Amino acid sequence: MQYVVFGADGYIGAYLLKKLKADKKNVIGTSRREQRPKGKIFFDIQKGEYGRLLEHLGTGEKMAIICIAEPNINRCFDNFDHAYDINVTKTKELIHVLNEKDFRVIFFSTDNVFDGRNGNYTEESHTHALNCYGRMKEEMEQYLLENESSVCIFRIPKVVATYKDAHNIFTEWERQSTEGCVKCIKGNRISFVCIEDIYHACVLAAENKMSGLYHVVGDKDYSRAELAEKFLDKYGMIGKNVIETDVSAFHLKDSRPMNISMSNHKFKQETGYQFMAMDTAIEKYIGENRRKA
């Protein structure tokens, strides 16, 4: 099987490409950078140019993992038309083209499709996004379930990693701790997941030809403050403060749902997969940092 990681320059896409290569999978990634490293082909979702893309690929089974998105909630609000073109219009077009070429497809959605009133959401729970980004993903989910039923949709939450990265909340908390305190939105509960789990979920979906909607999230939900305190405690950052503040104090441009915890029961039941505990993810992050120090 050939894997194609669309958007292999981003946080998740770059990791998936690297890990698939490390595990000796047949994989290629796409990049919209003209000066791109070996192992990536040029593709700009807003320009299309599918012929140029497809000519680089061989025959046989193919799995497309769609990591192209504008995921920043503020930018989706500020530049709605641009974000909608990427997150909805052009993504629908891309997936339709891939399905016509007999690709299997994994599409990433978000916990922001929920309004955050209840938490512990399942795949059957009613969606009601509060922000522009969530509404775009909500529209994509509905479109795919109705029109592209072979697609596998993974709803994912905030993604942590076991290494330093500007997009990794562990790295952000480490930075904030050097400035005296870690600030967290009060009441924001999330079923954080490790990026390694996303990789294994993608491989399972490819090998088992999975389709439909799944929550790819950790077993336990945390408030941001709870997980931050756990992180600082394990790192030995004694005396560092974690401050919970009302969401209004962050001056965010668009709404944020509060309790967006989700259940992973369906995915675990169908695959038998066991998700990494946040304690383990934190310990791996600390160990990796100390190894490189």
Secondary structure per residue as TSV (DSSP state, phi and psi in degrees):
chain	resnum	aa	ss	phi	psi
A	1	M	-	360.0	137.3
A	2	Q	E	-101.0	128.3
A	3	Y	E	-96.6	138.5
A	4	V	E	-124.6	114.9
A	5	V	E	-95.2	107.1
A	6	F	E	-83.8	118.7
A	7	G	S	89.8	51.5
A	8	A	T	-84.9	10.4
A	9	D	T	-94.8	-15.9
A	10	G	S	-84.6	-179.9
A	11	Y	H	-55.5	-56.3
A	12	I	H	-77.3	-46.0
A	13	G	H	-59.4	-42.7
A	14	A	H	-63.1	-40.7
A	15	Y	H	-65.8	-44.4
A	16	L	H	-61.0	-43.8
A	17	L	H	-61.2	-47.1
A	18	K	H	-61.2	-44.1
A	19	K	H	-71.3	-38.6
A	20	L	H	-63.3	-39.7
A	21	K	H	-64.9	-44.3
A	22	A	H	-61.3	-32.3
A	23	D	T	-91.5	15.2
A	24	K	T	62.8	30.7
A	25	K	-	-82.9	154.0
A	26	N	E	-79.0	105.3
A	27	V	E	-143.3	148.1
A	28	I	E	-140.4	148.6
A	29	G	E	-116.9	159.8
A	30	T	E	-109.5	151.6
A	31	S	E	-145.4	145.0
A	32	R	S	-97.6	10.2
A	33	R	-	-85.4	129.7
A	34	E	S	-65.5	-38.3
A	35	Q	S	-94.6	92.0
A	36	R	-	-120.3	152.1
A	37	P	-	-73.2	164.1
A	38	K	T	-59.1	142.6
A	39	G	T	96.3	-0.2
A	40	K	E	-125.4	146.1
A	41	I	E	-115.1	154.0
A	42	F	E	-75.5	132.8
A	43	F	-	-158.3	123.6
A	44	D	-	-113.5	112.6
A	45	I	T	-59.9	-28.7
A	46	Q	T	-78.1	-17.2
A	47	K	T	-97.5	-20.2
A	48	G	-	78.5	-106.3
A	49	E	-	56.4	54.5
A	50	Y	H	-70.3	-31.0
A	51	G	H	-60.9	-44.2
A	52	R	H	-61.8	-37.0
A	53	L	H	-68.9	-50.9
A	54	L	H	-69.5	-25.0
A	55	E	T	-68.3	-16.8
A	56	H	T	-83.3	-10.1
A	57	L	-	-102.3	149.1
A	58	G	-	-86.9	-162.3
A	59	T	S	-97.9	176.1
A	60	G	S	94.6	-173.0
A	61	E	-	-65.4	140.2
A	62	K	E	-135.8	140.2
A	63	M	E	-122.1	117.9
A	64	A	E	-97.4	129.9
A	65	I	E	-113.0	112.2
A	66	I	E	-89.4	102.1
A	67	C	-	-106.5	0.6
A	68	I	-	-73.5	127.3
A	69	A	-	-170.6	160.8
A	70	E	-	-104.1	96.9
A	71	P	-	-92.2	-6.7
A	72	N	-	-76.4	119.1
A	73	I	H	-63.1	-39.7
A	74	N	H	-66.7	-41.5
A	75	R	H	-69.0	-33.6
A	76	C	H	-62.7	-34.6
A	77	F	H	-74.1	-46.4
A	78	D	H	-69.4	-39.8
A	79	N	T	-123.4	61.2
A	80	F	H	-56.4	-48.6
A	81	D	H	-61.5	-43.4
A	82	H	H	-63.9	-46.6
A	83	A	H	-65.4	-40.6
A	84	Y	H	-63.3	-39.3
A	85	D	I	-59.5	-41.7
A	86	I	I	-75.0	-52.4
A	87	N	I	-74.9	-22.8
A	88	V	I	-124.1	-68.5
A	89	T	I	-56.9	-55.3
A	90	K	H	-75.9	-27.2
A	91	T	H	-71.1	-39.5
A	92	K	H	-58.0	-45.6
A	93	E	H	-61.8	-45.7
A	94	L	H	-60.4	-48.9
A	95	I	H	-64.4	-38.6
A	96	H	H	-61.9	-44.6
A	97	V	H	-61.6	-44.5
A	98	L	H	-63.8	-42.6
A	99	N	H	-62.9	-37.5
A	100	E	H	-65.2	-25.7
A	101	K	T	-95.4	15.7
A	102	D	T	66.2	27.1
A	103	F	-	-74.7	148.1
A	104	R	E	-90.7	149.7
A	105	V	E	-133.7	136.7
A	106	I	E	-111.9	127.8
A	107	F	E	-120.0	133.6
A	108	F	E	-94.9	124.7
A	109	S	E	-108.3	-160.3
A	110	T	E	-145.7	156.9
A	111	D	G	-69.8	-12.1
A	112	N	G	-75.3	3.8
A	113	V	G	-74.4	-12.3
A	114	F	S	-99.4	157.1
A	115	D	-	-86.6	-7.4
A	116	G	S	77.6	16.5
A	117	R	S	-80.2	-32.2
A	118	N	S	-114.2	-45.2
A	119	G	-	80.2	175.5
A	120	N	S	52.9	42.3
A	121	Y	B	-70.5	145.1
A	122	T	-	-109.3	177.7
A	123	E	T	-66.2	-19.0
A	124	E	T	-91.0	-8.0
A	125	S	S	-66.9	146.7
A	126	H	-	-69.2	135.5
A	127	T	-	-94.9	149.1
A	128	H	-	-161.7	79.4
A	129	A	-	-65.7	143.4
A	130	L	-	-99.0	-23.4
A	131	N	S	-118.3	165.9
A	132	C	H	-59.7	-43.9
A	133	Y	H	-59.5	-48.1
A	134	G	H	-61.6	-38.8
A	135	R	H	-67.5	-33.8
A	136	M	H	-64.6	-45.3
A	137	K	H	-67.3	-36.7
A	138	E	H	-61.3	-43.5
A	139	E	H	-63.2	-40.9
A	140	M	H	-64.1	-43.4
A	141	E	H	-56.7	-50.2
A	142	Q	H	-61.3	-42.5
A	143	Y	H	-62.3	-46.8
A	144	L	H	-67.0	-43.2
A	145	L	H	-64.1	-30.6
A	146	E	H	-88.8	-29.4
A	147	N	H	-122.0	-22.2
A	148	E	-	-132.1	67.6
A	149	S	T	-68.5	-14.1
A	150	S	T	-81.6	-8.5
A	151	V	-	-74.6	142.6
A	152	C	E	-99.5	119.9
A	153	I	E	-104.4	122.5
A	154	F	E	-107.5	113.7
A	155	R	E	-80.9	124.4
A	156	I	E	-124.1	154.0
A	157	P	-	-99.4	-156.5
A	158	K	-	-62.4	130.1
A	159	V	E	-105.2	124.5
A	160	V	E	-100.6	160.2
A	161	A	-	-133.1	161.8
A	162	T	S	-95.3	19.7
A	163	Y	S	-144.5	162.0
A	164	K	-	-68.2	134.8
A	165	D	-	-161.8	142.8
A	166	A	T	-60.2	-26.0
A	167	H	T	-89.3	-6.1
A	168	N	-	-85.9	123.7
A	169	I	H	-65.0	-26.0
A	170	F	H	-61.6	-44.1
A	171	T	H	-64.1	-38.8
A	172	E	H	-65.3	-43.1
A	173	W	H	-66.2	-36.7
A	174	E	H	-62.2	-42.9
A	175	R	H	-64.4	-46.9
A	176	Q	H	-62.0	-34.7
A	177	S	H	-64.5	-30.4
A	178	T	H	-71.4	-18.1
A	179	E	T	-95.8	2.0
A	180	G	T	117.7	-34.1
A	181	C	E	-157.9	158.8
A	182	V	E	-108.5	124.4
A	183	K	E	-102.3	130.5
A	184	C	E	-129.7	146.7
A	185	I	E	-69.5	125.9
A	186	K	T	-69.5	130.2
A	187	G	T	85.8	0.0
A	188	N	-	-84.3	105.5
A	189	R	E	-106.1	133.8
A	190	I	E	-138.1	144.4
A	191	S	-	-93.6	70.0
A	192	F	-	-48.0	147.8
A	193	V	E	-133.8	148.8
A	194	C	E	-86.1	144.2
A	195	I	H	-60.9	-28.6
A	196	E	H	-64.1	-35.0
A	197	D	H	-66.5	-36.7
A	198	I	H	-62.8	-42.0
A	199	Y	H	-58.8	-51.4
A	200	H	H	-63.7	-35.6
A	201	A	H	-63.9	-40.3
A	202	C	H	-63.6	-42.9
A	203	V	H	-65.5	-41.6
A	204	L	H	-62.1	-42.5
A	205	A	H	-62.8	-39.5
A	206	A	H	-67.8	-47.4
A	207	E	H	-69.8	-32.0
A	208	N	T	-99.5	4.2
A	209	K	T	52.0	49.0
A	210	M	-	-76.0	148.7
A	211	S	-	-144.5	165.4
A	212	G	E	96.8	-164.2
A	213	L	E	-107.7	131.2
A	214	Y	E	-139.4	146.8
A	215	H	E	-94.4	117.2
A	216	V	-	-107.1	89.4
A	217	V	-	-143.2	163.3
A	218	G	-	-68.4	166.4
A	219	D	S	-69.7	-30.3
A	220	K	S	-123.3	138.0
A	221	D	-	-95.5	152.3
A	222	Y	E	-135.5	150.2
A	223	S	E	-73.4	158.4
A	224	R	H	-57.2	-39.7
A	225	A	H	-65.9	-41.4
A	226	E	H	-60.1	-45.4
A	227	L	H	-71.8	-36.6
A	228	A	H	-62.1	-42.4
A	229	E	H	-64.1	-40.1
A	230	K	H	-62.1	-43.8
A	231	F	H	-61.8	-49.6
A	232	L	H	-64.9	-38.4
A	233	D	H	-63.1	-46.6
A	234	K	H	-67.6	-30.7
A	235	Y	H	-77.9	-10.9
A	236	G	T	77.0	26.0
A	237	M	-	-88.4	72.2
A	238	I	T	-67.9	138.1
A	239	G	T	85.5	-3.2
A	240	K	-	-79.6	137.0
A	241	N	E	-93.5	141.5
A	242	V	E	-111.3	119.3
A	243	I	E	-111.5	121.6
A	244	E	E	-90.6	129.4
A	245	T	E	-130.9	144.0
A	246	D	-	-57.0	145.2
A	247	V	G	-57.0	-29.6
A	248	S	G	-63.4	-25.0
A	249	A	G	-72.9	-15.6
A	250	F	G	-86.9	-6.9
A	251	H	T	52.5	46.4
A	252	L	-	-77.0	149.5
A	253	K	S	-83.0	-22.3
A	254	D	S	-134.1	163.3
A	255	S	-	-65.5	151.6
A	256	R	-	-124.6	125.8
A	257	P	-	-71.5	147.2
A	258	M	S	-89.5	-68.8
A	259	N	B	-94.2	94.4
A	260	I	-	-112.6	32.8
A	261	S	-	-65.0	146.1
A	262	M	B	-134.0	153.0
A	263	S	-	-92.3	135.1
A	264	N	-	-100.5	15.1
A	265	H	H	-57.3	-43.1
A	266	K	H	-61.5	-47.4
A	267	F	H	-64.1	-44.5
A	268	K	H	-65.0	-39.3
A	269	Q	H	-64.3	-40.1
A	270	E	H	-81.0	-24.9
A	271	T	H	-114.7	-21.8
A	272	G	-	76.5	9.6
A	273	Y	-	-73.5	142.7
A	274	Q	-	-112.0	121.8
A	275	F	-	-79.4	150.0
A	276	M	-	-69.3	132.7
A	277	A	-	-70.9	149.0
A	278	M	H	-63.8	-31.4
A	279	D	H	-57.7	-44.0
A	280	T	H	-66.7	-42.2
A	281	A	H	-61.8	-42.4
A	282	I	H	-64.5	-44.7
A	283	E	H	-62.1	-38.9
A	284	K	H	-66.0	-40.5
A	285	Y	H	-61.7	-46.5
A	286	I	H	-64.2	-44.4
A	287	G	H	-61.8	-40.6
A	288	E	H	-65.4	-41.6
A	289	N	H	-64.9	-42.2
A	290	R	H	-70.9	-30.8
A	291	R	H	-65.7	-37.5
A	292	K	H	-84.3	-13.0
A	293	A	-	-70.4	360.0
